[in-house]
Amino acid sequence: MPGTHGPLNAFLDVRQMPVAHAELGPLAGLRLAVKDIYDVAGYRTGCGNLQKFSESDAASRTAPAVQMILDAGARFVGKTQTDELAFALFGQNAHFSFPVNPAAPDRVTGGSSSGSAAAVAGRLADIATGSDTGGSIRAPASFCGLIGLRTTHGRISLDGAMNLAPSFDTFGWFADDIETYETVGKLLLGRDPHQQALERPLALDWLDGLVARPALAEYAGMKALASKVFGTPATPAAPFASSPDELYWCFRRLQAREAWAVHGAWITSGERDLGPGVDERFGFGRAVDDRMAQAETVRRLTFSAELSALLGKDGFLVLPTVPGPAPYVDSTPEQFQAYREQALRLLCLAGLSGFPQITLPIGSVAGAPFGLSLLGPSGSDIALIRLGRKLLDAARKA
């Protein structure tokens, strides 16, 4: 059974085997860490669960998206810890020592891509793969001071990866510099199918209203910087038929129902010893019936069409990635739950629509990172990375 190793508990303590990579390429000399939901040839894929690990065979091939990074010259340095079955937000897997957030050691790394975020923030890797179903790239990136893109749903292959909720699951990666981030993005994404320039920033008052009080002043400063770079964002009134609460529950119900459809048979086939919170989230999905799922699917489609119309061809949303800096490691269950509910109200927009969203490390609250996000139309992933470069350049000069 694997544990973790290293000063940050980022990597799984499994027998290291050579993984072939190209000697030349745009990523030559860079180190790659891989979240343990992706197959790497010769390694078991444990998905953050000891039963899954013990039942799995070593993968015969590497997940295609990971292989593309290796073929571009990056060198594999290990598999990273993930929250159990990738179904959590804070990076606290009950079966492992928790990863340490190098940017704020008294706060959580975020999950489920916890080990990958810790590895890059701690400079143990230059690139680390993750996934984003409900926020598992964006939240850890914001918490650990990294760049993180939730890609347009379906643009990057998830072959060779554990599914959680297939209509929400996306491939993602972390880096701490925009040059590396864009190089990986161009490799994996190619040319954006969305070709019109993004030049019309938008903001929504109710999204800004989800920022926690300690982060309000910093968020105002981040928005001011974004306005200086992109222009003052327009603020449309009441653009969606559904309320923030209704969108939150729509996301929760559909994601959990899909998660139960994928993993329910395995969970009920034996004693799985799921950690606190994980078991309850799967149980919640089991209780979402067909009638409710159909109604929420209609709500989701309506919202996606409304968001698409709001953005048009040239618009993008400026919004807080999460409510504030990462929660403290010793927060109470009630404090974690309150933060999760606020965070998912921000994070669910990209998940429900399938649109891309990038978080950028330009803020800090009480010494801890706090990210600002840009959300664009479907297929505008590279355009968002390039907007992010402009914002990060301005932040460095400020």
C-alpha positions as CSV (number, residue, x, y, z in Angstrom):
1,M,0.0,0.0,0.0
2,P,1.4,3.4,-0.9
3,G,2.0,6.2,1.5
4,T,3.5,9.6,0.7
5,H,7.0,10.8,0.7
6,G,9.0,14.1,0.6
7,P,8.7,17.2,2.8
8,L,5.4,18.3,1.3
9,N,3.6,14.9,1.2
10,A,3.0,15.7,-2.5
11,F,4.2,12.4,-4.0
12,L,3.1,8.9,-3.5
13,D,5.7,6.6,-2.0
14,V,5.7,3.9,-4.7
15,R,8.6,2.1,-6.4
16,Q,10.0,4.5,-9.0
17,M,10.4,3.1,-12.5
18,P,11.8,4.8,-15.6
19,V,9.2,6.4,-17.9
20,A,10.4,7.2,-21.4
21,H,10.4,10.8,-22.5
22,A,11.8,12.7,-25.5
23,E,15.3,14.2,-25.0
24,L,14.4,17.2,-27.2
25,G,11.3,19.3,-27.4
26,P,9.7,22.5,-26.1
27,L,9.5,21.1,-22.6
28,A,13.0,19.5,-22.5
29,G,14.6,19.9,-19.0
30,L,11.3,20.4,-17.2
31,R,10.0,18.0,-14.5
32,L,6.5,16.5,-14.8
33,A,4.4,15.2,-11.9
34,V,1.2,13.3,-12.6
35,K,-2.0,13.2,-10.5
36,D,-2.8,9.6,-9.5
37,I,-6.0,9.4,-11.5
38,Y,-4.0,9.3,-14.8
39,D,-2.4,6.1,-16.1
40,V,1.4,6.0,-16.3
41,A,2.8,2.9,-18.0
42,G,4.2,0.6,-15.3
43,Y,2.4,2.2,-12.4
44,R,-0.9,1.4,-10.7
45,T,-3.5,4.1,-10.7
46,G,-4.8,4.3,-7.2
47,C,-7.2,7.3,-7.4
48,G,-6.6,8.2,-3.8
49,N,-8.1,5.0,-2.5
50,L,-6.1,2.1,-1.0
51,Q,-8.7,-0.4,-2.2
52,K,-8.5,0.9,-5.8
53,F,-4.7,0.7,-5.6
54,S,-4.7,-2.9,-4.4
55,E,-7.2,-4.0,-7.0
56,S,-5.5,-2.3,-10.0
57,D,-2.9,-3.7,-12.3
58,A,0.0,-1.7,-13.5
59,A,-1.0,0.4,-16.5
60,S,0.2,-0.9,-19.9
61,R,0.1,2.6,-21.5
62,T,0.3,6.2,-20.4
63,A,-2.7,8.5,-20.7
64,P,-2.5,10.2,-24.1
65,A,-2.5,13.8,-22.7
66,V,0.3,12.9,-20.3
67,Q,2.2,11.2,-23.1
68,M,2.1,14.3,-25.2
69,I,3.9,16.2,-22.4
70,L,6.5,13.5,-22.1
71,D,6.9,13.4,-25.9
72,A,7.6,17.2,-25.7
73,G,10.6,16.5,-23.5
74,A,9.3,16.7,-19.9
75,R,10.8,14.2,-17.5
76,F,8.4,12.2,-15.2
77,V,9.3,12.7,-11.5
78,G,6.4,10.9,-9.8
79,K,2.7,10.4,-9.1
80,T,1.0,12.9,-6.9
81,Q,-1.6,12.5,-4.2
82,T,-5.2,13.1,-4.9
83,D,-8.3,13.4,-2.8
84,E,-10.2,10.2,-2.6
85,L,-11.7,9.3,-6.0
86,A,-11.1,13.0,-6.8
87,F,-14.3,13.9,-5.0
88,A,-13.3,16.7,-2.5
89,L,-12.1,20.3,-2.6
90,F,-9.5,20.7,0.2
91,G,-6.7,18.2,-0.2
92,Q,-7.3,16.2,3.0
93,N,-7.4,12.6,2.1
94,A,-8.1,10.5,5.2
95,H,-5.8,7.7,4.0
96,F,-2.6,9.8,3.6
97,S,-0.7,12.5,5.3
98,F,-2.1,15.8,4.0
99,P,0.0,17.7,1.3
100,V,1.6,20.9,2.6
101,N,0.8,24.2,0.9
102,P,4.2,25.7,0.4
103,A,2.8,29.2,-0.1
104,A,0.8,29.1,3.2
105,P,1.8,26.1,5.3
106,D,-1.0,26.7,7.9
107,R,-3.6,26.5,5.1
108,V,-4.9,23.6,2.9
109,T,-3.5,23.0,-0.6
110,G,-7.0,22.5,-2.0
111,G,-8.1,19.3,-3.8
112,S,-8.6,17.1,-5.5
113,S,-5.4,17.9,-7.3
114,S,-3.7,18.5,-4.0
115,G,-0.3,16.8,-4.5
116,S,0.2,18.3,-7.9
117,A,-0.4,21.8,-6.6
118,A,2.0,21.2,-3.7
119,A,4.7,19.8,-6.0
120,V,4.7,22.8,-8.3
121,A,4.3,25.4,-5.6
122,G,7.2,23.7,-3.7
123,R,9.3,23.6,-6.8
124,L,9.5,19.8,-6.8
125,A,8.1,19.8,-10.3
126,D,7.8,22.4,-13.1
127,I,4.5,21.1,-14.5
128,A,1.9,18.9,-12.8
129,T,-1.2,17.4,-14.2
130,G,-4.5,17.6,-12.5
131,S,-8.2,17.5,-13.3
132,D,-11.1,19.9,-12.8
133,T,-14.6,18.5,-12.3
134,G,-15.9,20.9,-9.7
135,G,-12.9,23.1,-9.1
136,S,-9.9,20.8,-8.6
137,I,-7.5,22.9,-10.8
138,R,-8.8,26.3,-10.0
139,A,-9.1,26.1,-6.2
140,P,-5.7,24.5,-5.6
141,A,-4.1,27.0,-8.0
142,S,-5.7,29.9,-6.2
143,F,-4.7,28.5,-2.8
144,C,-1.1,27.8,-3.7
145,G,-0.3,30.8,-5.9
146,L,-0.3,29.0,-9.2
147,I,-1.7,29.4,-12.7
148,G,-4.6,26.9,-13.4
149,L,-6.9,26.6,-16.4
150,R,-10.2,24.6,-16.4
151,T,-10.2,23.7,-20.1
152,T,-13.2,23.7,-22.4
153,H,-15.0,20.5,-21.7
154,G,-13.9,17.8,-24.1
155,R,-11.0,19.6,-25.7
156,I,-8.3,17.4,-24.1
157,S,-8.6,13.7,-24.1
158,L,-9.3,12.0,-20.8
159,D,-8.5,8.5,-22.1
160,G,-6.5,6.7,-19.5
161,A,-8.0,8.7,-16.6
162,M,-10.4,7.9,-13.8
163,N,-13.8,9.4,-14.5
164,L,-15.7,11.1,-11.7
165,A,-18.6,12.9,-13.4
166,P,-18.0,12.7,-17.2
167,S,-20.0,15.6,-18.3
168,F,-18.0,17.8,-15.9
169,D,-14.5,16.2,-16.0
170,T,-11.7,18.1,-17.7
171,F,-7.9,17.8,-18.0
172,G,-5.8,20.5,-16.4
173,W,-2.3,21.3,-15.3
174,F,-0.3,23.6,-13.0
175,A,2.7,25.8,-13.5
176,D,4.0,28.8,-11.7
177,D,5.1,30.8,-14.8
178,I,3.0,31.8,-17.7
179,E,5.6,30.9,-20.4
180,T,5.6,27.3,-19.3
181,Y,1.9,27.3,-18.9
182,E,1.3,28.6,-22.5
183,T,3.8,26.1,-23.9
184,V,1.9,23.2,-22.4
185,G,-1.4,24.8,-23.5
186,K,-0.4,25.1,-27.1
187,L,0.9,21.6,-27.1
188,L,-2.3,20.0,-25.7
189,L,-4.9,22.4,-27.1
190,G,-3.5,23.4,-30.5
191,R,-5.3,26.4,-32.1
192,D,-8.4,27.8,-30.4
193,P,-11.6,27.0,-32.4
194,H,-12.9,30.3,-31.0
195,Q,-11.0,32.8,-33.2
196,Q,-12.5,36.2,-32.2
197,A,-10.5,38.3,-29.9
198,L,-11.7,38.6,-26.3
199,E,-11.9,42.4,-25.6
200,R,-15.1,43.0,-23.7
201,P,-14.7,42.4,-20.0
202,L,-17.8,41.7,-17.9
203,A,-18.5,41.4,-14.2
204,L,-21.5,40.2,-12.2
205,D,-22.3,41.9,-8.8
206,W,-23.5,38.6,-7.2
207,L,-20.2,36.9,-8.0
208,D,-18.3,39.7,-6.4
209,G,-20.7,39.4,-3.4
210,L,-19.4,35.9,-2.7
211,V,-15.9,37.2,-1.7
212,A,-15.3,36.8,2.1
213,R,-14.8,40.0,4.1
214,P,-11.1,39.5,4.8
215,A,-10.4,39.4,1.1
216,L,-12.6,42.3,0.0
217,A,-9.9,45.0,-0.1
218,E,-7.5,42.7,-2.0
219,Y,-10.2,41.7,-4.5
220,A,-11.0,45.4,-5.1
221,G,-7.4,45.9,-5.9
222,M,-7.2,43.0,-8.3
223,K,-10.3,44.2,-10.1
224,A,-8.8,47.7,-10.4
225,L,-5.7,46.2,-12.0
226,A,-7.8,44.1,-14.4
227,S,-9.7,47.3,-15.3
228,K,-6.4,49.1,-16.0
229,V,-5.3,46.2,-18.3
230,F,-8.6,45.3,-20.0
231,G,-10.9,48.3,-19.5
232,T,-13.7,48.7,-16.9
233,P,-16.0,45.7,-17.1
234,A,-19.6,46.1,-17.9
235,T,-22.0,44.8,-15.2
236,P,-25.2,43.3,-16.8
237,A,-28.3,43.1,-14.6
238,A,-29.9,39.7,-13.8
239,P,-28.5,37.8,-16.8
240,F,-29.7,34.3,-15.7
241,A,-33.1,32.8,-15.1
242,S,-31.7,30.7,-12.2
243,S,-30.5,32.2,-8.9
244,P,-27.0,31.5,-7.6
245,D,-28.5,29.0,-5.1
246,E,-30.3,27.2,-7.9
247,L,-27.2,26.9,-10.0
248,Y,-25.2,25.6,-7.0
249,W,-27.8,22.9,-6.4
250,C,-28.0,22.1,-10.1
251,F,-24.3,21.5,-10.2
252,R,-24.2,19.5,-6.9
253,R,-27.1,17.2,-8.0
254,L,-25.9,16.5,-11.5
255,Q,-22.2,16.0,-10.5
256,A,-23.1,13.7,-7.6
257,R,-25.5,11.7,-9.7
258,E,-22.9,11.1,-12.4
259,A,-20.3,10.2,-9.7
260,W,-22.6,7.6,-8.3
261,A,-23.4,6.2,-11.8
262,V,-19.6,5.8,-12.4
263,H,-18.5,4.5,-8.9
264,G,-21.7,3.3,-7.2
265,A,-21.4,-0.3,-8.2
266,W,-17.8,-0.5,-7.0
267,I,-18.6,1.3,-3.7
268,T,-21.4,-1.1,-2.9
269,S,-19.5,-4.3,-3.9
270,G,-17.4,-4.4,-0.8
271,E,-16.0,-2.5,2.3
272,R,-14.4,0.6,0.8
273,D,-13.6,2.6,3.9
274,L,-14.4,5.9,2.2
275,G,-13.2,8.9,4.2
276,P,-15.4,11.5,5.9
277,G,-17.4,13.6,3.5
278,V,-16.6,11.4,0.5
279,D,-19.0,8.7,1.5
280,E,-21.7,11.3,2.1
281,R,-21.2,13.0,-1.3
282,F,-21.6,9.7,-3.1
283,G,-24.7,8.9,-1.0
284,F,-26.1,12.3,-2.0
285,G,-25.7,11.4,-5.7
286,R,-27.4,8.0,-5.1
287,A,-30.5,9.9,-3.9
288,V,-30.9,12.1,-7.0
289,D,-33.7,10.5,-8.9
290,D,-34.5,10.6,-12.7
291,R,-37.1,13.3,-12.4
292,M,-34.8,15.7,-10.5
293,A,-31.9,15.0,-12.8
294,Q,-34.1,15.8,-15.9
295,A,-35.2,19.1,-14.3
296,E,-31.7,20.0,-13.4
297,T,-30.4,19.1,-16.9
298,V,-32.9,21.5,-18.4
299,R,-31.7,24.2,-16.0
300,R,-28.1,23.5,-16.9
301,L,-28.8,23.8,-20.7
302,T,-30.8,27.0,-20.2
303,F,-27.9,28.5,-18.1
304,S,-25.3,27.5,-20.6
305,A,-27.2,29.2,-23.4
306,E,-27.7,32.3,-21.3
307,L,-24.0,32.5,-20.4
308,S,-23.0,32.0,-24.1
309,A,-25.3,34.8,-25.1
310,L,-23.9,37.1,-22.4
311,L,-20.3,36.5,-23.5
312,G,-21.1,36.6,-27.2
313,K,-18.0,36.2,-29.4
314,D,-15.8,38.8,-27.7
315,G,-16.8,38.8,-24.0
316,F,-15.1,37.4,-20.9
317,L,-16.1,37.4,-17.2
318,V,-13.8,38.8,-14.5
319,L,-14.5,37.1,-11.2
320,P,-13.0,35.8,-8.0
321,T,-11.8,32.2,-8.3
322,V,-12.8,31.3,-4.7
323,P,-14.2,33.4,-1.8
324,G,-10.7,34.1,-0.4
325,P,-7.4,32.5,0.6
326,A,-7.4,28.8,1.5
327,P,-9.1,27.7,4.8
328,Y,-6.7,26.9,7.6
329,V,-5.7,23.3,8.0
330,D,-7.3,23.1,11.4
331,S,-10.7,24.6,10.4
332,T,-13.7,22.9,11.8
333,P,-15.9,20.7,9.6
334,E,-18.5,23.5,9.8
335,Q,-16.0,26.1,8.6
336,F,-14.9,23.9,5.7
337,Q,-18.5,23.2,4.7
338,A,-19.3,26.9,4.7
339,Y,-16.3,27.7,2.6
340,R,-17.1,24.9,0.2
341,E,-20.6,26.1,-0.4
342,Q,-19.5,29.6,-1.2
343,A,-16.6,28.4,-3.4
344,L,-18.8,26.1,-5.4
345,R,-21.2,29.0,-6.2
346,L,-18.3,30.6,-8.0
347,L,-16.7,27.5,-9.4
348,C,-19.9,25.9,-10.8
349,L,-20.4,28.4,-13.7
350,A,-17.6,26.9,-15.8
351,G,-18.6,23.4,-14.8
352,L,-22.3,23.8,-15.8
353,S,-21.5,25.5,-19.1
354,G,-18.3,23.6,-20.1
355,F,-16.6,26.9,-20.8
356,P,-12.9,27.6,-20.0
357,Q,-11.8,29.5,-16.9
358,I,-8.2,30.5,-15.9
359,T,-7.1,31.5,-12.4
360,L,-4.1,33.8,-12.0
361,P,-2.0,34.3,-8.9
362,I,-2.1,38.1,-8.5
363,G,-3.6,38.5,-5.0
364,S,-2.5,37.9,-1.4
365,V,-4.6,38.0,1.8
366,A,-2.8,37.8,5.2
367,G,0.2,36.4,3.4
368,A,-1.7,33.7,1.6
369,P,-2.4,33.5,-2.2
370,F,-5.8,34.6,-3.7
371,G,-6.5,34.2,-7.4
372,L,-8.5,36.2,-9.9
373,S,-10.3,34.4,-12.7
374,L,-11.2,35.0,-16.3
375,L,-14.0,33.0,-17.9
376,G,-14.4,32.9,-21.7
377,P,-16.6,31.4,-24.4
378,S,-16.2,27.7,-25.4
379,G,-13.0,27.1,-27.1
380,S,-11.2,30.3,-26.0
381,D,-8.6,28.5,-23.8
382,I,-5.4,29.9,-25.4
383,A,-7.0,33.3,-25.6
384,L,-7.5,33.2,-21.9
385,I,-3.9,32.2,-21.2
386,R,-2.8,35.1,-23.3
387,L,-5.1,37.5,-21.4
388,G,-3.6,36.0,-18.3
389,R,-0.1,36.8,-19.5
390,K,-1.1,40.5,-19.9
391,L,-2.6,40.6,-16.4
392,L,0.4,38.9,-14.8
393,D,2.8,41.2,-16.6
394,A,0.9,44.2,-15.3
395,A,0.9,42.8,-11.8
396,R,4.7,42.3,-11.9
397,K,5.1,46.0,-12.9
398,A,2.6,47.3,-10.3
